[in-house]
Amino acid sequence: MKRKLAVIAACALICVLMRDPVWICGMLILCIITLLCIDVYDHLKLEKQIRELTDYITRVQDLAELPEMAEIREGSLGILRSEIYKVVTILREQYSAEHKQKKYMSDMMSDISHQFKTPLTAISLMTELLMGAEVTEEQRLEYAAKIDLQIGKMTWLIRNLLTLSQLEAGVLEMKFEELPLKAMMEETTDPLAVMAEVADVKLQCDIPEQIVIRADKHWFREAVSNIVKNCIEHTPASGCVKITASQNNLCTRLCIEDNGKGIEAEHLPHIFERFYKAGNSSPNSVGIGLAMAKQIISSHGGKIEAESEAGKGAKFLITLYS
C-alpha cells in the first residue's frame, strides 16, 4: 500500500509540474501500469509465501525436521510459522514423553513376566505333585513349603517393583530429617552382621561422630543396605567390606568398598539398571537392589558412582549435597 501511494504521489507531482496534457496522459498511463505491476508482484509474492507455508505445514505433518528459528522470517506469515513451530515443538515433546512412558511400561511388564516365570513354573509343578494320589503326608508338607517359598519371593518382588516404580516416577514421599550418620550406619549394618559372619567377611564401619546428613531415615538405610549386601555377596571368605565417610561445606561422601571379585569393565556402566545381572552375580540375585539404591539416592538430590576392576574389589561412592 505504501508503494502504491508513493507512485500516485510521484505521478501527481510530475503532472502538476509539467502541466502538459500529453505528459499528464502519459503519466496516468504509466501510473496505472506501475500500480498493476505492483498488484501482480504482490499477488505472486503472496502465492509464493502461501506455497512455502503449505510446504512447511506438510513437512511438519510428516514429522520432518523442523527448520531453525533463525530461518523463520518476519511478517504475518513469519509469525504464523513461528507459532506453528512452537506448537509442534510442544507436541513433539509430549509425544516423546508419552513414547518413553509406554516403552517404560512395556519393559516393566516384560521384566515382571520374565521374573515371575520361574516361580510360577515351580508353583505349578508343586501343585500337580500335591494333587497326586500317591503323595505321602511328608511329601505334601515339603511341596507346600516350597510353594510358600516361591510365593514369598513373588511377594517380595512385587513389593520392591512397586517401590522402584514409585521412585522412578517421583511420587514416593520422602520424610527428610537431620540424622547423625554414624548412629544410622550402625543401625543399618547391625542386621547385616550375621550375613557377613556366615560369609566370613569382615564388616568395618569407620565414620566420624560429627557428620550429620539430611535424609529420609528409612529409605536411605534401604539404599545403603542394598549396597552393603551386594558387597558382602561378592566378597570371598576372609575378605573385608569397609564403610567410611567425610563431609565438607558442599557435600557429604559415603564410601562403601570391598576387596572382592570386582566388576568387569563391560558390566560396570549397567549395574544400576533394573534387573541387570553381571557375570558374577549370585544365582538368587534379581538385579533390583542397586537400581533401587540409585533411585533413592537421586530422590535425596545426590548421586551414586561405582569404581571397580575385575579381581580388585569394588567401590561405591554416595554423594549427598548440603
C-alpha positions as CSV (number, residue, x, y, z in Angstrom):
1,M,0.0,0.0,0.0
2,K,2.8,2.4,0.8
3,R,4.4,1.7,-2.6
4,K,1.2,2.5,-4.4
5,L,0.7,5.8,-2.5
6,A,4.3,6.7,-3.3
7,V,3.8,6.0,-7.1
8,I,0.5,8.0,-7.2
9,A,2.1,10.9,-5.3
10,A,5.1,10.9,-7.7
11,C,2.9,10.9,-10.8
12,A,0.7,13.7,-9.4
13,L,3.7,15.8,-8.6
14,I,5.1,15.4,-12.2
15,C,1.7,16.2,-13.7
16,V,1.5,19.4,-11.6
17,L,5.0,20.4,-12.6
18,M,4.7,19.6,-16.4
19,R,1.1,21.0,-17.0
20,D,1.2,19.3,-20.4
21,P,-1.9,17.2,-21.3
22,V,0.2,14.8,-23.3
23,W,2.6,14.4,-20.4
24,I,-0.3,14.1,-18.0
25,C,-2.0,11.3,-20.0
26,G,1.3,9.5,-20.3
27,M,2.0,9.8,-16.6
28,L,-1.5,8.5,-15.8
29,I,-1.0,5.5,-18.1
30,L,2.4,4.9,-16.6
31,C,1.0,5.2,-13.1
32,I,-1.8,2.7,-13.9
33,I,0.7,0.2,-15.4
34,T,3.0,0.6,-12.4
35,L,0.1,0.0,-10.0
36,L,-0.9,-3.1,-11.9
37,C,2.7,-4.4,-11.8
38,I,2.8,-3.8,-8.1
39,D,-0.5,-5.7,-7.7
40,V,0.8,-8.6,-9.8
41,Y,4.1,-8.7,-7.9
42,D,2.3,-8.6,-4.5
43,H,0.0,-11.4,-5.7
44,L,2.8,-13.6,-6.9
45,K,4.8,-12.9,-3.7
46,L,1.7,-13.8,-1.6
47,E,1.2,-17.0,-3.7
48,K,4.9,-17.9,-3.1
49,Q,4.6,-17.3,0.7
50,I,1.4,-19.4,0.8
51,R,3.0,-22.2,-1.2
52,E,6.1,-22.1,1.2
53,L,3.8,-22.1,4.2
54,T,1.8,-25.1,2.8
55,D,5.1,-27.0,2.2
56,Y,6.2,-26.1,5.7
57,I,3.0,-27.4,7.2
58,T,3.3,-30.6,5.1
59,R,6.8,-31.2,6.4
60,V,5.7,-30.6,9.9
61,Q,2.7,-33.0,9.5
62,D,5.1,-35.7,8.1
63,L,7.3,-35.2,11.2
64,A,10.2,-34.0,9.0
65,E,13.0,-31.9,10.6
66,L,11.8,-28.5,11.8
67,P,13.7,-25.5,10.5
68,E,15.9,-23.4,12.8
69,M,14.1,-20.5,14.4
70,A,16.6,-18.1,12.7
71,E,15.2,-19.2,9.3
72,I,11.7,-18.0,10.1
73,R,11.2,-14.6,8.6
74,E,9.3,-11.6,10.0
75,G,5.8,-10.5,8.9
76,S,2.3,-12.0,9.5
77,L,3.2,-15.3,7.8
78,G,6.5,-15.4,9.6
79,I,4.7,-15.0,12.9
80,L,2.3,-17.8,11.9
81,R,5.2,-20.1,11.1
82,S,6.8,-19.3,14.4
83,E,3.6,-20.2,16.3
84,I,3.3,-23.4,14.3
85,Y,6.9,-24.2,15.2
86,K,6.2,-23.6,18.9
87,V,3.0,-25.7,18.9
88,V,4.7,-28.6,17.0
89,T,7.7,-28.5,19.4
90,I,5.5,-28.8,22.4
91,L,3.5,-31.6,20.8
92,R,6.7,-33.5,19.9
93,E,8.0,-33.2,23.5
94,Q,4.7,-34.5,24.8
95,Y,4.8,-37.3,22.2
96,S,8.4,-38.2,23.2
97,A,7.5,-38.3,26.9
98,E,4.4,-40.4,26.2
99,H,6.5,-42.7,24.0
100,K,9.1,-43.1,26.7
101,Q,6.4,-43.8,29.3
102,K,4.9,-46.5,27.1
103,K,8.3,-48.1,26.5
104,Y,9.0,-48.0,30.2
105,M,5.7,-49.8,31.0
106,S,6.3,-52.3,28.2
107,D,9.8,-53.0,29.5
108,M,8.5,-53.2,33.1
109,M,5.8,-55.7,32.1
110,S,8.3,-57.8,30.1
111,D,10.7,-57.8,33.1
112,I,7.9,-58.8,35.5
113,S,6.8,-61.6,33.2
114,H,10.4,-62.8,33.0
115,Q,10.9,-62.7,36.7
116,F,7.7,-64.4,37.6
117,K,8.1,-67.2,35.0
118,T,10.4,-69.4,37.2
119,P,8.5,-69.2,40.5
120,L,5.1,-69.7,38.7
121,T,6.5,-72.8,36.9
122,A,7.7,-74.2,40.2
123,I,4.4,-73.5,41.9
124,S,2.5,-75.2,39.0
125,L,4.8,-78.2,39.3
126,M,4.4,-78.5,43.1
127,T,0.6,-78.1,42.8
128,E,0.5,-81.0,40.3
129,L,2.5,-83.2,42.6
130,L,0.3,-82.3,45.6
131,M,-2.7,-83.5,43.6
132,G,-1.2,-86.9,43.1
133,A,-3.0,-89.8,44.8
134,E,0.2,-91.5,45.9
135,V,1.8,-88.4,47.7
136,T,2.6,-89.0,51.3
137,E,1.9,-86.6,54.1
138,E,5.6,-85.8,54.4
139,Q,5.8,-85.0,50.7
140,R,2.7,-82.8,50.8
141,L,4.3,-80.7,53.6
142,E,7.5,-80.5,51.6
143,Y,5.7,-79.3,48.4
144,A,3.6,-76.9,50.4
145,A,6.7,-75.4,52.0
146,K,8.3,-75.0,48.5
147,I,5.1,-73.3,47.2
148,D,5.1,-71.0,50.2
149,L,8.8,-70.1,49.5
150,Q,8.1,-69.2,45.9
151,I,5.0,-67.1,46.9
152,G,7.3,-65.3,49.3
153,K,9.8,-64.5,46.6
154,M,7.0,-63.2,44.3
155,T,5.5,-61.1,47.1
156,W,9.0,-59.6,47.8
157,L,9.5,-58.9,44.1
158,I,6.1,-57.2,43.7
159,R,6.7,-55.0,46.7
160,N,10.1,-53.9,45.5
161,L,8.9,-53.4,41.9
162,L,6.1,-51.2,43.2
163,T,8.6,-49.2,45.3
164,L,11.0,-48.8,42.4
165,S,8.3,-47.7,40.0
166,Q,7.2,-45.0,42.6
167,L,10.8,-43.9,43.0
168,E,11.3,-43.6,39.2
169,A,8.0,-41.7,38.8
170,G,9.0,-39.4,41.7
171,V,5.8,-40.0,43.6
172,L,7.3,-41.7,46.7
173,E,7.2,-39.1,49.5
174,M,10.4,-38.7,51.4
175,K,10.4,-37.5,55.0
176,F,13.7,-35.7,55.5
177,E,15.3,-35.0,58.9
178,E,18.7,-34.3,60.4
179,L,20.4,-37.6,61.2
180,P,23.8,-38.5,62.7
181,L,25.4,-40.6,60.1
182,K,27.5,-42.8,62.4
183,A,24.5,-43.9,64.5
184,M,22.3,-44.5,61.4
185,M,25.0,-46.6,59.7
186,E,25.4,-48.8,62.9
187,E,21.6,-49.4,62.8
188,T,22.0,-50.3,59.1
189,T,24.9,-52.7,59.4
190,D,23.8,-54.5,62.6
191,P,21.2,-56.7,60.8
192,L,23.9,-57.5,58.2
193,A,26.5,-58.6,60.7
194,V,25.1,-62.2,60.7
195,M,25.2,-62.3,56.9
196,A,28.8,-61.1,56.9
197,E,29.8,-63.6,59.7
198,V,28.3,-66.5,57.8
199,A,30.2,-65.5,54.7
200,D,33.4,-65.0,56.8
201,V,33.6,-61.3,55.7
202,K,34.7,-58.6,58.0
203,L,32.3,-55.7,58.1
204,Q,34.1,-52.5,59.2
205,C,32.4,-49.1,59.7
206,D,34.6,-46.1,60.4
207,I,32.5,-42.8,60.4
208,P,33.3,-39.6,62.4
209,E,30.8,-38.8,65.1
210,Q,30.2,-35.2,63.9
211,I,28.8,-36.0,60.5
212,V,25.1,-35.1,60.2
213,I,23.1,-35.6,57.0
214,R,19.6,-34.6,55.9
215,A,17.8,-37.7,54.7
216,D,14.8,-40.0,54.9
217,K,16.0,-42.5,57.6
218,H,14.0,-45.5,56.3
219,W,14.8,-45.1,52.6
220,F,18.4,-44.0,53.0
221,R,19.1,-47.1,55.1
222,E,17.4,-49.2,52.5
223,A,19.7,-47.8,49.8
224,V,22.9,-48.3,51.9
225,S,21.7,-51.8,53.0
226,N,21.3,-52.9,49.4
227,I,24.8,-51.8,48.5
228,V,26.4,-53.4,51.6
229,K,24.6,-56.6,50.9
230,N,25.9,-56.6,47.3
231,C,29.5,-56.1,48.5
232,I,29.2,-58.9,51.1
233,E,27.8,-61.3,48.4
234,H,30.7,-60.6,46.1
235,T,33.5,-60.7,48.7
236,P,35.2,-64.1,49.2
237,A,35.9,-65.6,52.7
238,S,38.4,-63.6,54.8
239,G,37.6,-60.5,52.8
240,C,36.5,-57.1,54.1
241,V,33.8,-54.6,53.4
242,K,34.7,-51.2,54.7
243,I,32.4,-48.1,55.1
244,T,33.9,-44.6,55.5
245,A,32.6,-41.1,55.3
246,S,33.7,-37.5,55.0
247,Q,32.0,-34.1,55.0
248,N,32.8,-30.5,53.9
249,N,30.8,-27.4,53.4
250,L,29.5,-28.6,50.0
251,C,28.7,-32.3,50.4
252,T,28.9,-35.5,52.4
253,R,30.6,-38.5,50.8
254,L,29.9,-42.1,52.0
255,C,32.2,-44.7,50.6
256,I,31.4,-48.5,50.7
257,E,34.2,-50.7,49.3
258,D,35.2,-54.3,49.3
259,N,38.2,-56.4,48.2
260,G,36.1,-59.0,46.5
261,K,35.6,-60.2,42.9
262,G,35.2,-56.8,41.4
263,I,33.1,-55.8,38.3
264,E,34.3,-56.3,34.8
265,A,34.6,-53.2,32.6
266,E,31.7,-54.2,30.2
267,H,29.3,-54.6,33.2
268,L,30.2,-51.6,35.2
269,P,28.1,-49.0,33.2
270,H,25.0,-51.2,33.6
271,I,25.0,-52.3,37.3
272,F,22.4,-49.7,38.3
273,E,19.9,-50.7,35.6
274,R,16.8,-52.5,36.7
275,F,17.1,-56.4,36.5
276,Y,20.7,-56.2,35.2
277,K,22.8,-59.1,36.4
278,A,26.6,-59.1,35.9
279,G,28.5,-62.2,35.0
280,N,29.5,-63.0,38.6
281,S,26.0,-62.3,40.1
282,S,24.6,-64.6,42.7
283,P,22.1,-67.2,41.2
284,N,19.5,-65.9,43.7
285,S,20.0,-62.3,42.7
286,V,17.1,-60.5,40.9
287,G,19.1,-57.4,39.9
288,I,16.9,-54.8,41.6
289,G,18.8,-53.8,44.7
290,L,21.4,-51.4,43.1
291,A,18.7,-49.9,40.8
292,M,16.6,-49.1,43.9
293,A,19.6,-47.7,45.7
294,K,20.3,-45.3,42.8
295,Q,16.8,-44.1,42.7
296,I,16.6,-43.5,46.4
297,I,19.9,-41.5,46.4
298,S,18.6,-39.5,43.4
299,S,15.4,-38.7,45.4
300,H,17.7,-37.2,48.0
301,G,19.3,-34.9,45.4
302,G,22.5,-36.9,45.5
303,K,24.4,-39.3,43.2
304,I,26.0,-42.7,43.4
305,E,29.0,-43.9,41.4
306,A,30.8,-47.2,41.2
307,E,34.5,-47.9,40.5
308,S,35.9,-51.3,40.0
309,E,38.3,-53.7,38.2
310,A,37.8,-57.4,37.9
311,G,39.6,-59.2,40.8
312,K,40.4,-55.9,42.6
313,G,37.2,-55.3,44.5
314,A,34.5,-52.5,44.1
315,K,33.9,-49.1,45.5
316,F,30.6,-47.3,45.7
317,L,30.7,-43.6,46.4
318,I,27.4,-41.9,47.5
319,T,27.5,-38.0,47.4
320,L,24.8,-36.0,49.2
321,Y,24.9,-32.2,48.6
322,S,24.4,-29.9,51.6
